Amino acid sequence: MSTSEVTATCLVHTVFDAKVTWMLDGRASSSNTVSKDRNTTHITNNVRVSSNQWKQLRHVTCKAEHKCFSPTEKTVNVAGPEVATPSVEIRRSLPDLLKGDGAVLQCDITNLSSRDLYVTFQANDVDISDKQYVELPEGPDLQSVSRRFTVPQSHQRKDKSFTCKVNQGFIRSFKSDSTGNIFVDPSVELLLAPSEDSGPQTLLCSGWGFNPQIKWVSESRQRSPSTHDISMSADGRVAVTSQLHIPQAEWTSGKVFTCEVSDRSLNKKVQKEINFCSAHSSVPPSIHVETPSFKTVMSTSEVTATCLVHTVFDAKVTWMLDGRASSSNTVSKDRNTTHVTSNVRVSSNQWKQLRHVTCKAEHKCFSPTEKTVNVAGPEVATPSVEIRRSLPDLLKGDGAVLQCDITNLSSCDLYVTFQANDVDISDKQYVELPEGPGLQSVSRRFTVPQNHQRKDKSFTCKVNQGFVRSFKSDSTGNIFVDPSVELLLAPSEDSGPQTLLCSGWGFNPQIKWVSESQQRSPSTHDISMSADGRVAVTSQLHIPQAEWTSGKVFTCEVSDRSLNKKVQKEINFCSAHSSVPPSIHVETPSFKTVMSTSEVTATCLVHTVFDAKVTWMLDGRASSNNTVSKDRNTTHVTNNVRVSSNQWKQLRHVTCKAEHKCFSPTEKTVNVAGRTTI
C-alpha cells in the first residue's frame, strides 16, 4: 500500500537447475519482470509488478519444470478470503486523560477476519493521521484490535468532529460513527448540597467540557476541595465534580465562594458564585397568619395567634397589634429547616377590641415582608333569622326539636343560642364559615328540655356574629298548646260504607278511634305542620253501612303525651245529621183531576236524609199498605197514597206522618174538603 512496485518470490527446493515460470491470474509473466538465482539447495525466482496491478490480482502461480522430475506448481490466493464486516467505534481515552493527555482518540475494531488492514483517524472525513498497519495472524476466529491517536493541536477546534476509518485488504473500507463535537466550551453548575442548618455546609460544583478543571476561590484565595471526581460520557464529554466543605460560621457570614471551570486546551474558563443569600431564593418569604377561632376567643381568657414564615433563613419576626408593637414577653419563636414560627399571646378581651394584627419578617437576604390580617372581620350584612319546628324530627318521634335557619350570612364566624322567653336555654353552637364573597346559609337544631315544654313558654333563636353584633328571630309564640279535635261524617252514598273524618290540632297530637270500648284501625292517617309550629293530624275511618245505621257510637280521641292532655268527640248515625224534625209538604190532586178520573193520588214529600217511616191518615184512619207507595233520595222521602175519586170527595182531612229514631215524630194535615160555601 506504500510503494509503487512490489516483488513476489518463489523458492523451489531442488538440486536441479529447474525452469521456473510465473502465472498471474493464469497469464504468464513477461521475462523482463522475472529474475532468478540458484544455490546448491534452492532456486529463487522473483517477479516484479506494479502495486496497482498487484491490488487487482486474485491468484499467482509459481511452476517448476525439469526433465528429472514431473512438473510441479504452487498457486497462492493474494486477494484473500471474503472478510466479515467489522464493528468500528471511536471514543476518547479516559486513561490517557487521567495521565494528562486529553486529546487521545481510541479506535476499537471488533469482528475482524484474518486479513491485513490499516487504520487512519479523520477530522471532518479527512485523514489527519498516518496509516497504522495491522498484520493479523491467520485463523478461523474473528479478532479485535485497538489503535490510538493524539489529535494535533491544529485540529482541537469546536468545528471538528472525528471518525476512524479501517481499510481491510485492497478494496474494502469501514468507518466509525462521528464523535460529534468534543472540543466544547466548558460549563459550570454550583449548588448548595442539603445539610443541617446548624452544621458545616457543602458546596457542590460540576463542570462539563473537553478537559475541564475545577478551582475553588474565596476572597481571592484558592481553597482546597474536599473531594474531586472525573468521568467521561459516551459522547466524549468530560464531567468533573468537586465538593467544598465550609464551617457554619464562615458560611452564614455572607462570604462569596467561586467555582471556576477552565479548559487549557481551548483557553476558556467559566465561573459561578454562591453565598449564604444567593444559595436560596431571594424572593420574600410567604407568610401565613393563624388567628384563634371565634369559639376560642369567646370561651377562653387568653388566646394565641401564630405566624408561619416560609423561609430557610433565621428571620426576625415581629408582631404589630393595631399598629403597636407587641411586647417581647408575649412572643415566642421556633424554627425548623423550612419555617420560622412565632406566637403572640393576648387576653381574649384585648383580642375582641383589635381590628388588625400584622406579622413582619426581616433578614439581610430578602427585603422585609409582612402579612396583615383583619381580625375584626368585615362589616356584616344583616342576616335573616327564623325559628321553626322540625317536621322530620317530629316524624322520627322527637317532637320538641326547634330549628334555626340563618340566611344572608356574611363570612364572619358566629354562635347560635336558643332561648325561652328571651333567656338562653341551650349551649352556644359555634359556626365557622369559609371565607368568600357570597352570602351563606346555615341551620342549627335544638331539643327543648322537658322543663320548658310548657304553655307559658315561647321560643327565639339568637345569632351572635363577630364580637359585638347579635340578631334574633321572631318568637314562635306558644307551641305547647292543648290538643283540639273535630269529627265529621264525609259525604258518601247512603247505601254504601260511610267515612268518618277526624282532625286534631296541637303540639304533638295523636289520634285514636274507639267504638264500644274497642280500638279501631284507621283507614288513612296524615300529619302536617303549619308555619306557627302547630301540628295537624287527620284520620279517616271507613264503616260498613249496616254497622253505621245500627246507631253504634264512634269516638275520635286526640291526645298529646308531651302535655298529658287529651280531648275527644263522638258521632253516630243520628248525631251526624240535624235532629230537627223534617219539613213535610203534601200535594193533593186538583179539583179537575178528582172530577174527571176514577182514582187520584196524594203525595207527601218529607225533607230528610233519614229513611223515615211515612204513614197516611185519611180522616183519622190509617190507609192500607196496598194503597201506598214510597220512594227516597239523598234529601227526601216521597210517599204516595191512592184512593178512588168518590172516596176522596167524601174526605175532609188527610195527614202525612213521618217517624224515625233520629228525630221526634212529625206530621202535616191538609184540609181537602175545602172551605164551606154560602
Secondary structure, DSSP 8 states (H G I E B T S, - for coil): ---SEEEEEEEEE-SS--EEEEEETTEE--GGGEEEEE-SSEEEEEEEEEHHHHHH-SEEEEEEEETTEEEEEEEEESS-------EEEEEE-HHHHHTT-TTEEEEEEEEE-S--EEEEEEETTEE-S--EEE-----SS-EEEEEEEE--GGG-STT-BEEEEEEETTTEEEE-----B-----EEEEEE----TTS-EEEEEEEEESS-EEEEEETTEEE--SEEEEEE-TTS-EEEEEEEEE-HHHHHTT--EEEEEEETTTTEEEEEEE-TTTTS--S--EEEEE---HHHHHH-SEEEEEEEEE-SS--EEEEEETTEE--GGGEEEEE-SSEEEEEEEEEHHHHHH-SEEEEEEEETTEEEEEEEEESS-------EEEEEE-HHHHHTT-TTEEEEEEEEE-S--EEEEEEETTEE-S--EEE-----SS-EEEEEEEE--GGG-STT-BEEEEEEETTTEEEE-----B-S---EEEEEEE---TTS-EEEEEEEEESS-EEEEEETTEEE--SEEEEEE-TTS-EEEEEEEEE-HHHHHTT--EEEEEEETTTTEEEEEEE-TTTTS--S--EEEEE---HHHHHH-SEEEEEEEEE-SS--EEEEEETTEE--GGGEEEEE-SSEEEEEEEEEHHHHHH-SEEEEEEEETTEEEEEEEEE-S-----
